[in-house]
Amino acid sequence: MRIDATLLTKCVWLIWLFLFSSFTLSFGQESPASPQERGTEDSVPGSEDEDAVRDRPVPGRFGARLRTLEEQEEAKRLSAIAAKMGTDPTAIIGRVQTLFRHDALEGGRVSNNLVGRIDVPYHKDFLLRADLPYVWSHPNQFGTSNQGTSNENGLSDLLVRAGGRVYSVPGDAIFAGVDFTFPTAADNLGSGKYTVGPGVATAHVFPAWQSIFFILLQHQFSVGGDPSRNDISASKIQTWFNTIWADHWWTQFEAVVQVDWERNEKTSGTLEFEGGYRITKDWATWVRPGVGLWGRNLPGAYDWNIEVGIRRMFEGF
């Protein structure tokens, strides 16, 4: 049965508003002493001690309960390390990051992307993020399906994310926010549309496995822009399992499923593996190969890709 995109959009917005209204009290609590003041090297903004967690008036835990103090302390340690590595989407921590991604697309097309990103945290609960890609598009790098189409390069669409950690206890966290994109792209290197949409990320720590399981739910829809370009209404769910090795190395497996409501609810799926190394307390680098599973002709999907990057993490203001 066909799902009306407008109805879905309204439902997603209602869910997002419910989350914010349910958890808004978490922003109003007095911040506990930072882990740096307690002498923890890997601590980050947003980490909380047991008393602060006990006093915070938020809903009950989700996921498997960490029953012992040792499990809770290990969960806090792993969360702090993941935040410093830059792999935790619920962490409130600053970063300056550059990545290069090569996408081999269906029909012999190739896209190379150089993406600059900055995250600016504020008051340990709020985060503002901006991503600006520079794209090299090669419509006929391999094959003949796009003969006569010239190569293009230039800026792509600007992404801005605003949100905050609305729930946090040892071992569990929720981040909620809103993404905006702006048609800053040259020619056909972007969507040509202004878009907006809610997003929710969750984290659950498995101390015995030295791992964290993340889920990110997003929906994006166009609200203006070039009327000659296709409208946008798309949902995405990302799940990844992040394992920390000896405080410096990490690996993770990530699966992504997207639904394009403007293209008859067509779906796509990708699978990626990431291996990373924390060079110093603040610097980290990684490599991430990926493969498309189905729906390779949809936006955001690919035949295969590879990504490399470097980032520097910093604390907030």
Phi and psi restraints in degrees (value plus and minus 20) as a CYANA .aco file:
   2 ARG   PHI     -91.8   -51.8
   2 ARG   PSI     112.9   152.9
   3 ILE   PHI    -118.1   -78.1
   3 ILE   PSI     105.0   145.0
   4 ASP   PHI     -88.0   -48.0
   4 ASP   PSI     106.4   146.4
   5 ALA   PHI     -84.7   -44.7
   5 ALA   PSI     -56.8   -16.8
   6 THR   PHI     -84.9   -44.9
   6 THR   PSI     -61.9   -21.9
   7 LEU   PHI     -82.7   -42.7
   7 LEU   PSI     -62.4   -22.4
   8 LEU   PHI     -82.3   -42.3
   8 LEU   PSI     -63.0   -23.0
   9 THR   PHI     -78.3   -38.3
   9 THR   PSI     -64.7   -24.7
  10 LYS   PHI     -83.2   -43.2
  10 LYS   PSI     -60.1   -20.1
  11 CYS   PHI     -84.0   -44.0
  11 CYS   PSI     -62.8   -22.8
  12 VAL   PHI     -82.9   -42.9
  12 VAL   PSI     -62.7   -22.7
  13 TRP   PHI     -83.4   -43.4
  13 TRP   PSI     -59.4   -19.4
  14 LEU   PHI     -83.7   -43.7
  14 LEU   PSI     -60.5   -20.5
  15 ILE   PHI     -82.2   -42.2
  15 ILE   PSI     -65.2   -25.2
  16 TRP   PHI     -82.7   -42.7
  16 TRP   PSI     -63.4   -23.4
  17 LEU   PHI     -85.3   -45.3
  17 LEU   PSI     -56.1   -16.1
  18 PHE   PHI     -83.8   -43.8
  18 PHE   PSI     -62.2   -22.2
  19 LEU   PHI     -80.9   -40.9
  19 LEU   PSI     -65.4   -25.4
  20 PHE   PHI     -86.3   -46.3
  20 PHE   PSI     -60.9   -20.9
  21 SER   PHI     -89.8   -49.8
  21 SER   PSI     -50.6   -10.6
  22 SER   PHI     -93.9   -53.9
  22 SER   PSI     -56.9   -16.9
  23 PHE   PHI    -126.5   -86.5
  23 PHE   PSI     -12.7    27.3
  24 THR   PHI     -82.6   -42.6
  24 THR   PSI     -44.4    -4.4
  25 LEU   PHI     -83.0   -43.0
  25 LEU   PSI     -44.5    -4.5
  26 SER   PHI     -85.5   -45.5
  26 SER   PSI     -45.2    -5.2
  27 PHE   PHI     -95.7   -55.7
  27 PHE   PSI     -41.7    -1.7
  28 GLY   PHI    -108.8   -68.8
  28 GLY   PSI     -20.4    19.6
  29 GLN   PHI    -103.3   -63.3
  29 GLN   PSI     129.2   169.2
  30 GLU   PHI     -88.6   -48.6
  30 GLU   PSI     112.6   152.6
  31 SER   PHI     -90.0   -50.0
  31 SER   PSI     114.2   154.2
  32 PRO   PHI     -93.1   -53.1
  32 PRO   PSI     150.7   190.7
  33 ALA   PHI     -78.0   -38.0
  33 ALA   PSI     116.5   156.5
  34 SER   PHI     -88.5   -48.5
  34 SER   PSI     133.7   173.7
  35 PRO   PHI     -81.5   -41.5
  35 PRO   PSI     -46.2    -6.2
  36 GLN   PHI     -82.7   -42.7
  36 GLN   PSI     -57.3   -17.3
  37 GLU   PHI     -88.2   -48.2
  37 GLU   PSI     -42.5    -2.5
  38 ARG   PHI    -111.4   -71.4
  38 ARG   PSI     -19.7    20.3
  39 GLY   PHI      68.2   108.2
  39 GLY   PSI       1.7    41.7
  40 THR   PHI    -115.8   -75.8
  40 THR   PSI     102.6   142.6
  41 GLU   PHI     -86.3   -46.3
  41 GLU   PSI     -60.1   -20.1
  42 ASP   PHI    -112.2   -72.2
  42 ASP   PSI     -10.8    29.2
  43 SER   PHI     -91.3   -51.3
  43 SER   PSI     133.8   173.8
  44 VAL   PHI    -157.5  -117.5
  44 VAL   PSI     143.2   183.2
  45 PRO   PHI     -78.6   -38.6
  45 PRO   PSI     122.4   162.4
  46 GLY   PHI      77.6   117.6
  46 GLY   PSI     -35.3     4.7
  47 SER   PHI     -91.6   -51.6
  47 SER   PSI     123.9   163.9
  48 GLU   PHI    -155.0  -115.0
  48 GLU   PSI     126.8   166.8
  49 ASP   PHI    -104.6   -64.6
  49 ASP   PSI     154.1   194.1
  50 GLU   PHI     -84.7   -44.7
  50 GLU   PSI     -58.8   -18.8
  51 ASP   PHI     -84.2   -44.2
  51 ASP   PSI     -62.8   -22.8
  52 ALA   PHI     -83.7   -43.7
  52 ALA   PSI     -59.3   -19.3
  53 VAL   PHI     -85.6   -45.6
  53 VAL   PSI     -60.6   -20.6
  54 ARG   PHI     -84.9   -44.9
  54 ARG   PSI     -55.3   -15.3
  55 ASP   PHI    -102.5   -62.5
  55 ASP   PSI     -36.0     4.0
  56 ARG   PHI     -95.5   -55.5
  56 ARG   PSI     106.8   146.8
  57 PRO   PHI    -105.2   -65.2
  57 PRO   PSI      58.6    98.6
  58 VAL   PHI    -145.0  -105.0
  58 VAL   PSI     147.4   187.4
  59 PRO   PHI     -82.0   -42.0
  59 PRO   PSI     148.5   188.5
  60 GLY   PHI     -84.3   -44.3
  60 GLY   PSI     148.5   188.5
  61 ARG   PHI     -84.0   -44.0
  61 ARG   PSI     135.5   175.5
  62 PHE   PHI    -134.3   -94.3
  62 PHE   PSI     141.0   181.0
  63 GLY   PHI      59.5    99.5
  63 GLY   PSI    -196.1  -156.1
  64 ALA   PHI     -90.1   -50.1
  64 ALA   PSI     111.6   151.6
  65 ARG   PHI     -95.5   -55.5
  65 ARG   PSI     115.0   155.0
  66 LEU   PHI    -107.0   -67.0
  66 LEU   PSI      88.9   128.9
  67 ARG   PHI    -106.9   -66.9
  67 ARG   PSI     -48.2    -8.2
  68 THR   PHI    -125.6   -85.6
  68 THR   PSI     136.3   176.3
  69 LEU   PHI     -82.1   -42.1
  69 LEU   PSI     -56.0   -16.0
  70 GLU   PHI     -83.1   -43.1
  70 GLU   PSI     -61.2   -21.2
  71 GLU   PHI     -84.4   -44.4
  71 GLU   PSI     -61.6   -21.6
  72 GLN   PHI     -85.7   -45.7
  72 GLN   PSI     -61.5   -21.5
  73 GLU   PHI     -85.0   -45.0
  73 GLU   PSI     -60.8   -20.8
  74 GLU   PHI     -86.7   -46.7
  74 GLU   PSI     -56.9   -16.9
  75 ALA   PHI     -83.4   -43.4
  75 ALA   PSI     -62.6   -22.6
  76 LYS   PHI     -84.4   -44.4
  76 LYS   PSI     -58.6   -18.6
  77 ARG   PHI     -84.7   -44.7
  77 ARG   PSI     -65.4   -25.4
  78 LEU   PHI     -86.0   -46.0
  78 LEU   PSI     -58.5   -18.5
  79 SER   PHI     -84.1   -44.1
  79 SER   PSI     -60.2   -20.2
  80 ALA   PHI     -85.5   -45.5
  80 ALA   PSI     -60.4   -20.4
  81 ILE   PHI     -86.4   -46.4
  81 ILE   PSI     -64.7   -24.7
  82 ALA   PHI     -81.0   -41.0
  82 ALA   PSI     -57.8   -17.8
  83 ALA   PHI     -83.0   -43.0
  83 ALA   PSI     -64.4   -24.4
  84 LYS   PHI     -88.6   -48.6
  84 LYS   PSI     -49.4    -9.4
  85 MET   PHI     -94.9   -54.9
  85 MET   PSI     -41.7    -1.7
  86 GLY   PHI      68.1   108.1
  86 GLY   PSI      -0.2    39.8
  87 THR   PHI    -121.9   -81.9
  87 THR   PSI     -26.9    13.1
  88 ASP   PHI    -116.9   -76.9
  88 ASP   PSI      91.0   131.0
  89 PRO   PHI     -93.2   -53.2
  89 PRO   PSI     -28.8    11.2
  90 THR   PHI    -116.3   -76.3
  90 THR   PSI     -26.3    13.7
  91 ALA   PHI     -95.4   -55.4
  91 ALA   PSI     122.6   162.6
  92 ILE   PHI    -121.4   -81.4
  92 ILE   PSI      72.9   112.9
  93 ILE   PHI    -173.8  -133.8
  93 ILE   PSI     126.7   166.7
  94 GLY   PHI    -101.6   -61.6
  94 GLY   PSI     136.5   176.5
  95 ARG   PHI    -176.0  -136.0
  95 ARG   PSI     131.7   171.7
  96 VAL   PHI    -144.3  -104.3
  96 VAL   PSI     105.0   145.0
  97 GLN   PHI    -160.7  -120.7
  97 GLN   PSI     123.9   163.9
  98 THR   PHI    -153.0  -113.0
  98 THR   PSI     113.3   153.3
  99 LEU   PHI    -155.1  -115.1
  99 LEU   PSI     133.7   173.7
 100 PHE   PHI    -140.5  -100.5
 100 PHE   PSI     109.2   149.2
 101 ARG   PHI    -148.2  -108.2
 101 ARG   PSI     110.4   150.4
 102 HIS   PHI    -127.1   -87.1
 102 HIS   PSI     100.4   140.4
 103 ASP   PHI    -132.9   -92.9
 103 ASP   PSI     101.6   141.6
 104 ALA   PHI    -113.6   -73.6
 104 ALA   PSI      93.7   133.7
 105 LEU   PHI    -122.1   -82.1
 105 LEU   PSI     148.6   188.6
 106 GLU   PHI     -84.3   -44.3
 106 GLU   PSI     124.8   164.8
 107 GLY   PHI      61.8   101.8
 107 GLY   PSI      -3.9    36.1
 108 GLY   PHI      64.5   104.5
 108 GLY   PSI     -15.0    25.0
 109 ARG   PHI     -99.6   -59.6
 109 ARG   PSI     132.0   172.0
 110 VAL   PHI    -153.6  -113.6
 110 VAL   PSI     120.1   160.1
 111 SER   PHI    -152.4  -112.4
 111 SER   PSI     109.0   149.0
 112 ASN   PHI    -133.2   -93.2
 112 ASN   PSI     113.3   153.3
 113 ASN   PHI    -148.8  -108.8
 113 ASN   PSI     108.3   148.3
 114 LEU   PHI    -131.6   -91.6
 114 LEU   PSI      94.8   134.8
 115 VAL   PHI    -137.3   -97.3
 115 VAL   PSI     101.9   141.9
 116 GLY   PHI    -116.8   -76.8
 116 GLY   PSI     118.9   158.9
 117 ARG   PHI    -159.6  -119.6
 117 ARG   PSI     120.9   160.9
 118 ILE   PHI    -155.8  -115.8
 118 ILE   PSI     114.1   154.1
 119 ASP   PHI    -135.3   -95.3
 119 ASP   PSI     109.5   149.5
 120 VAL   PHI    -140.9  -100.9
 120 VAL   PSI      90.8   130.8
 121 PRO   PHI    -103.9   -63.9
 121 PRO   PSI     135.1   175.1
 122 TYR   PHI    -163.1  -123.1
 122 TYR   PSI     104.5   144.5
 123 HIS   PHI      36.0    76.0
 123 HIS   PSI       9.2    49.2
 124 LYS   PHI      45.6    85.6
 124 LYS   PSI     -20.3    19.7
 125 ASP   PHI    -145.1  -105.1
 125 ASP   PSI     -39.8     0.2
 126 PHE   PHI    -139.1   -99.1
 126 PHE   PSI     125.0   165.0
 127 LEU   PHI    -156.7  -116.7
 127 LEU   PSI     115.4   155.4
 128 LEU   PHI    -137.5   -97.5
 128 LEU   PSI     107.3   147.3
 129 ARG   PHI    -145.6  -105.6
 129 ARG   PSI     124.4   164.4
 130 ALA   PHI    -158.6  -118.6
 130 ALA   PSI     113.8   153.8
 131 ASP   PHI    -142.9  -102.9
 131 ASP   PSI     111.9   151.9
 132 LEU   PHI    -150.9  -110.9
 132 LEU   PSI      90.4   130.4
 133 PRO   PHI    -111.1   -71.1
 133 PRO   PSI     129.2   169.2
 134 TYR   PHI    -135.3   -95.3
 134 TYR   PSI     107.7   147.7
 135 VAL   PHI    -138.8   -98.8
 135 VAL   PSI     118.2   158.2
 136 TRP   PHI    -131.9   -91.9
 136 TRP   PSI      93.6   133.6
 137 SER   PHI    -126.9   -86.9
 137 SER   PSI     108.8   148.8
 138 HIS   PHI    -142.9  -102.9
 138 HIS   PSI      71.5   111.5
 139 PRO   PHI     -85.6   -45.6
 139 PRO   PSI     -42.2    -2.2
 140 ASN   PHI    -153.5  -113.5
 140 ASN   PSI      23.9    63.9
 141 GLN   PHI     -83.1   -43.1
 141 GLN   PSI     -60.9   -20.9
 142 PHE   PHI    -153.1  -113.1
 142 PHE   PSI     119.2   159.2
 143 GLY   PHI      66.8   106.8
 143 GLY   PSI    -191.7  -151.7
 144 THR   PHI    -149.7  -109.7
 144 THR   PSI      -9.1    30.9
 145 SER   PHI     -90.5   -50.5
 145 SER   PSI     -38.4     1.6
 146 ASN   PHI    -144.9  -104.9
 146 ASN   PSI      13.5    53.5
 147 GLN   PHI     -81.2   -41.2
 147 GLN   PSI     121.7   161.7
 148 GLY   PHI      71.7   111.7
 148 GLY   PSI     -29.3    10.7
 149 THR   PHI    -115.9   -75.9
 149 THR   PSI     105.6   145.6
 150 SER   PHI    -103.6   -63.6
 150 SER   PSI     138.9   178.9
 151 ASN   PHI     -89.7   -49.7
 151 ASN   PSI     131.3   171.3
 152 GLU   PHI    -156.2  -116.2
 152 GLU   PSI     132.8   172.8
 153 ASN   PHI    -172.0  -132.0
 153 ASN   PSI     131.3   171.3
 154 GLY   PHI     137.9   177.9
 154 GLY   PSI    -194.7  -154.7
 155 LEU   PHI     -87.0   -47.0
 155 LEU   PSI     127.3   167.3
 156 SER   PHI    -126.8   -86.8
 156 SER   PSI    -184.9  -144.9
 157 ASP   PHI     -94.8   -54.8
 157 ASP   PSI     119.4   159.4
 158 LEU   PHI     -99.2   -59.2
 158 LEU   PSI     112.0   152.0
 159 LEU   PHI    -128.3   -88.3
 159 LEU   PSI     113.6   153.6
 160 VAL   PHI    -147.5  -107.5
 160 VAL   PSI     110.2   150.2
 161 ARG   PHI    -142.0  -102.0
 161 ARG   PSI     113.3   153.3
 162 ALA   PHI    -148.2  -108.2
 162 ALA   PSI     109.9   149.9
 163 GLY   PHI    -196.9  -156.9
 163 GLY   PSI    -190.8  -150.8
 164 GLY   PHI    -180.7  -140.7
 164 GLY   PSI     145.5   185.5
 165 ARG   PHI    -101.4   -61.4
 165 ARG   PSI      94.2   134.2
 166 VAL   PHI    -122.0   -82.0
 166 VAL   PSI     -26.2    13.8
 167 TYR   PHI    -173.9  -133.9
 167 TYR   PSI     112.9   152.9
 168 SER   PHI    -177.6  -137.6
 168 SER   PSI     100.2   140.2
 169 VAL   PHI    -157.3  -117.3
 169 VAL   PSI     144.0   184.0
 170 PRO   PHI     -76.6   -36.6
 170 PRO   PSI      95.7   135.7
 171 GLY   PHI      80.8   120.8
 171 GLY   PSI     -33.7     6.3
 172 ASP   PHI    -162.0  -122.0
 172 ASP   PSI     124.3   164.3
 173 ALA   PHI    -175.1  -135.1
 173 ALA   PSI     132.7   172.7
 174 ILE   PHI    -152.7  -112.7
 174 ILE   PSI     113.3   153.3
 175 PHE   PHI    -138.0   -98.0
 175 PHE   PSI     114.4   154.4
 176 ALA   PHI    -151.1  -111.1
 176 ALA   PSI     122.4   162.4
 177 GLY   PHI    -186.4  -146.4
 177 GLY   PSI    -189.9  -149.9
 178 VAL   PHI    -153.0  -113.0
 178 VAL   PSI     115.5   155.5
 179 ASP   PHI    -122.8   -82.8
 179 ASP   PSI     120.2   160.2
 180 PHE   PHI    -146.3  -106.3
 180 PHE   PSI     118.1   158.1
 181 THR   PHI    -141.7  -101.7
 181 THR   PSI     128.5   168.5
 182 PHE   PHI    -145.3  -105.3
 182 PHE   PSI     117.7   157.7
 183 PRO   PHI     -96.5   -56.5
 183 PRO   PSI      48.8    88.8
 184 THR   PHI    -108.3   -68.3
 184 THR   PSI     -19.2    20.8
 185 ALA   PHI     -92.2   -52.2
 185 ALA   PSI     129.9   169.9
 186 ALA   PHI    -105.6   -65.6
 186 ALA   PSI     115.3   155.3
 187 ASP   PHI      32.8    72.8
 187 ASP   PSI    -142.8  -102.8
 188 ASN   PHI    -123.0   -83.0
 188 ASN   PSI       5.2    45.2
 189 LEU   PHI    -108.4   -68.4
 189 LEU   PSI     -16.1    23.9
 190 GLY   PHI    -163.2  -123.2
 190 GLY   PSI    -190.5  -150.5
 191 SER   PHI    -101.9   -61.9
 191 SER   PSI     -42.1    -2.1
 192 GLY   PHI      55.6    95.6
 192 GLY   PSI      -9.7    30.3
 193 LYS   PHI    -147.1  -107.1
 193 LYS   PSI     130.1   170.1
 194 TYR   PHI    -104.4   -64.4
 194 TYR   PSI     113.8   153.8
 195 THR   PHI    -151.4  -111.4
 195 THR   PSI     138.3   178.3
 196 VAL   PHI    -167.7  -127.7
 196 VAL   PSI     133.6   173.6
 197 GLY   PHI     159.3   199.3
 197 GLY   PSI     131.4   171.4
 198 PRO   PHI    -102.2   -62.2
 198 PRO   PSI     140.2   180.2
 199 GLY   PHI    -169.0  -129.0
 199 GLY   PSI     126.1   166.1
 200 VAL   PHI    -155.2  -115.2
 200 VAL   PSI     109.4   149.4
 201 ALA   PHI    -139.4   -99.4
 201 ALA   PSI     121.2   161.2
 202 THR   PHI    -146.6  -106.6
 202 THR   PSI     135.1   175.1
 203 ALA   PHI    -157.5  -117.5
 203 ALA   PSI     116.0   156.0
 204 HIS   PHI    -155.4  -115.4
 204 HIS   PSI     108.7   148.7
 205 VAL   PHI    -113.4   -73.4
 205 VAL   PSI     117.9   157.9
 206 PHE   PHI    -133.4   -93.4
 206 PHE   PSI      69.8   109.8
 207 PRO   PHI     -78.2   -38.2
 207 PRO   PSI     -57.9   -17.9
 208 ALA   PHI     -85.0   -45.0
 208 ALA   PSI     -46.3    -6.3
 209 TRP   PHI    -120.8   -80.8
 209 TRP   PSI     -17.6    22.4
 210 GLN   PHI      33.6    73.6
 210 GLN   PSI      20.5    60.5
 211 SER   PHI    -157.9  -117.9
 211 SER   PSI     140.5   180.5
 212 ILE   PHI    -153.5  -113.5
 212 ILE   PSI     116.4   156.4
 213 PHE   PHI    -126.9   -86.9
 213 PHE   PSI     105.9   145.9
 214 PHE   PHI    -136.4   -96.4
 214 PHE   PSI     126.8   166.8
 215 ILE   PHI    -152.8  -112.8
 215 ILE   PSI     115.0   155.0
 216 LEU   PHI    -148.6  -108.6
 216 LEU   PSI     101.4   141.4
 217 LEU   PHI    -131.7   -91.7
 217 LEU   PSI     111.1   151.1
 218 GLN   PHI    -160.5  -120.5
 218 GLN   PSI     130.4   170.4
 219 HIS   PHI    -158.6  -118.6
 219 HIS   PSI     118.3   158.3
 220 GLN   PHI    -154.1  -114.1
 220 GLN   PSI     117.0   157.0
 221 PHE   PHI    -163.8  -123.8
 221 PHE   PSI     130.7   170.7
 222 SER   PHI    -100.5   -60.5
 222 SER   PSI     125.1   165.1
 223 VAL   PHI    -148.8  -108.8
 223 VAL   PSI      -6.9    33.1
 224 GLY   PHI     139.4   179.4
 224 GLY   PSI    -196.2  -156.2
 225 GLY   PHI      97.1   137.1
 225 GLY   PSI    -178.0  -138.0
 226 ASP   PHI     -86.6   -46.6
 226 ASP   PSI      96.1   136.1
 227 PRO   PHI     -87.4   -47.4
 227 PRO   PSI     -36.6     3.4
 228 SER   PHI    -102.7   -62.7
 228 SER   PSI     -30.7     9.3
 229 ARG   PHI    -112.7   -72.7
 229 ARG   PSI     136.9   176.9
 230 ASN   PHI     -84.5   -44.5
 230 ASN   PSI     119.7   159.7
 231 ASP   PHI     -86.6   -46.6
 231 ASP   PSI     139.6   179.6
 232 ILE   PHI    -141.8  -101.8
 232 ILE   PSI     111.2   151.2
 233 SER   PHI    -174.4  -134.4
 233 SER   PSI      83.0   123.0
 234 ALA   PHI    -162.4  -122.4
 234 ALA   PSI     125.2   165.2
 235 SER   PHI    -139.5   -99.5
 235 SER   PSI     131.0   171.0
 236 LYS   PHI    -164.4  -124.4
 236 LYS   PSI     118.6   158.6
 237 ILE   PHI    -144.8  -104.8
 237 ILE   PSI     106.9   146.9
 238 GLN   PHI    -137.0   -97.0
 238 GLN   PSI     114.4   154.4
 239 THR   PHI    -149.8  -109.8
 239 THR   PSI     115.4   155.4
 240 TRP   PHI    -167.1  -127.1
 240 TRP   PSI     129.5   169.5
 241 PHE   PHI    -134.9   -94.9
 241 PHE   PSI      91.2   131.2
 242 ASN   PHI    -125.8   -85.8
 242 ASN   PSI     101.5   141.5
 243 THR   PHI    -133.9   -93.9
 243 THR   PSI     112.3   152.3
 244 ILE   PHI    -122.6   -82.6
 244 ILE   PSI     109.2   149.2
 245 TRP   PHI    -136.5   -96.5
 245 TRP   PSI      94.7   134.7
 246 ALA   PHI      35.6    75.6
 246 ALA   PSI      11.6    51.6
 247 ASP   PHI      48.2    88.2
 247 ASP   PSI     -26.6    13.4
 248 HIS   PHI    -141.4  -101.4
 248 HIS   PSI     -56.6   -16.6
 249 TRP   PHI    -120.6   -80.6
 249 TRP   PSI     128.1   168.1
 250 TRP   PHI    -163.0  -123.0
 250 TRP   PSI     135.8   175.8
 251 THR   PHI    -154.5  -114.5
 251 THR   PSI     134.9   174.9
 252 GLN   PHI    -176.5  -136.5
 252 GLN   PSI     127.3   167.3
 253 PHE   PHI    -131.5   -91.5
 253 PHE   PSI     112.9   152.9
 254 GLU   PHI    -150.4  -110.4
 254 GLU   PSI     111.2   151.2
 255 ALA   PHI    -135.6   -95.6
 255 ALA   PSI     116.1   156.1
 256 VAL   PHI    -148.4  -108.4
 256 VAL   PSI     109.9   149.9
 257 VAL   PHI    -143.1  -103.1
 257 VAL   PSI     110.8   150.8
 258 GLN   PHI    -141.5  -101.5
 258 GLN   PSI     127.3   167.3
 259 VAL   PHI    -143.6  -103.6
 259 VAL   PSI     102.8   142.8
 260 ASP   PHI    -121.3   -81.3
 260 ASP   PSI      83.1   123.1
 261 TRP   PHI     -94.1   -54.1
 261 TRP   PSI     -37.7     2.3
 262 GLU   PHI    -104.4   -64.4
 262 GLU   PSI     -31.3     8.7
 263 ARG   PHI    -137.7   -97.7
 263 ARG   PSI      32.7    72.7
 264 ASN   PHI      37.6    77.6
 264 ASN   PSI      19.8    59.8
 265 GLU   PHI      37.8    77.8
 265 GLU   PSI      11.0    51.0
 266 LYS   PHI     -87.4   -47.4
 266 LYS   PSI     128.4   168.4
 267 THR   PHI    -141.0  -101.0
 267 THR   PSI     139.7   179.7
 268 SER   PHI    -159.2  -119.2
 268 SER   PSI     136.7   176.7
 269 GLY   PHI    -162.2  -122.2
 269 GLY   PSI     120.0   160.0
 270 THR   PHI    -154.4  -114.4
 270 THR   PSI     137.6   177.6
 271 LEU   PHI    -154.0  -114.0
 271 LEU   PSI     109.4   149.4
 272 GLU   PHI    -151.5  -111.5
 272 GLU   PSI     130.8   170.8
 273 PHE   PHI    -141.6  -101.6
 273 PHE   PSI     120.3   160.3
 274 GLU   PHI    -150.0  -110.0
 274 GLU   PSI     114.6   154.6
 275 GLY   PHI    -143.0  -103.0
 275 GLY   PSI     110.1   150.1
 276 GLY   PHI    -157.0  -117.0
 276 GLY   PSI     141.1   181.1
 277 TYR   PHI    -156.7  -116.7
 277 TYR   PSI     110.7   150.7
 278 ARG   PHI    -108.2   -68.2
 278 ARG   PSI      85.1   125.1
 279 ILE   PHI     -89.4   -49.4
 279 ILE   PSI     -68.1   -28.1
 280 THR   PHI    -154.1  -114.1
 280 THR   PSI    -190.1  -150.1
 281 LYS   PHI     -80.3   -40.3
 281 LYS   PSI     -50.1   -10.1
 282 ASP   PHI    -133.8   -93.8
 282 ASP   PSI     -40.7    -0.7
 283 TRP   PHI    -123.0   -83.0
 283 TRP   PSI     122.2   162.2
 284 ALA   PHI    -168.4  -128.4
 284 ALA   PSI     135.3   175.3
 285 THR   PHI    -158.8  -118.8
 285 THR   PSI     140.4   180.4
 286 TRP   PHI    -176.9  -136.9
 286 TRP   PSI     143.4   183.4
 287 VAL   PHI    -153.9  -113.9
 287 VAL   PSI     120.6   160.6
 288 ARG   PHI    -162.9  -122.9
 288 ARG   PSI      82.1   122.1
 289 PRO   PHI    -107.8   -67.8
 289 PRO   PSI     133.3   173.3
 290 GLY   PHI    -167.0  -127.0
 290 GLY   PSI     141.8   181.8
 291 VAL   PHI    -158.8  -118.8
 291 VAL   PSI     120.8   160.8
 292 GLY   PHI    -101.6   -61.6
 292 GLY   PSI     117.0   157.0
 293 LEU   PHI    -118.4   -78.4
 293 LEU   PSI     -63.5   -23.5
 294 TRP   PHI    -178.7  -138.7
 294 TRP   PSI     148.6   188.6
 295 GLY   PHI      41.1    81.1
 295 GLY   PSI      18.7    58.7
 296 ARG   PHI     -88.9   -48.9
 296 ARG   PSI     -31.9     8.1
 297 ASN   PHI    -110.5   -70.5
 297 ASN   PSI     -21.1    18.9
 298 LEU   PHI    -107.9   -67.9
 298 LEU   PSI     134.7   174.7
 299 PRO   PHI     -77.3   -37.3
 299 PRO   PSI     114.7   154.7
 300 GLY   PHI      70.6   110.6
 300 GLY   PSI     -30.0    10.0
 301 ALA   PHI    -124.3   -84.3
 301 ALA   PSI     152.6   192.6
 302 TYR   PHI    -184.1  -144.1
 302 TYR   PSI     148.1   188.1
 303 ASP   PHI     -94.7   -54.7
 303 ASP   PSI     -72.9   -32.9
 304 TRP   PHI    -177.2  -137.2
 304 TRP   PSI     141.4   181.4
 305 ASN   PHI    -173.1  -133.1
 305 ASN   PSI     149.9   189.9
 306 ILE   PHI    -167.2  -127.2
 306 ILE   PSI     122.1   162.1
 307 GLU   PHI    -153.5  -113.5
 307 GLU   PSI     119.4   159.4
 308 VAL   PHI    -152.8  -112.8
 308 VAL   PSI     130.6   170.6
 309 GLY   PHI    -183.5  -143.5
 309 GLY   PSI     149.5   189.5
 310 ILE   PHI    -161.9  -121.9
 310 ILE   PSI     125.1   165.1
 311 ARG   PHI    -163.4  -123.4
 311 ARG   PSI     134.2   174.2
 312 ARG   PHI    -143.2  -103.2
 312 ARG   PSI     105.5   145.5
 313 MET   PHI    -114.9   -74.9
 313 MET   PSI     128.5   168.5
 314 PHE   PHI    -168.3  -128.3
 314 PHE   PSI     141.1   181.1
 315 GLU   PHI    -107.3   -67.3
 315 GLU   PSI     145.8   185.8
 316 GLY   PHI    -104.0   -64.0
 316 GLY   PSI    -188.6  -148.6
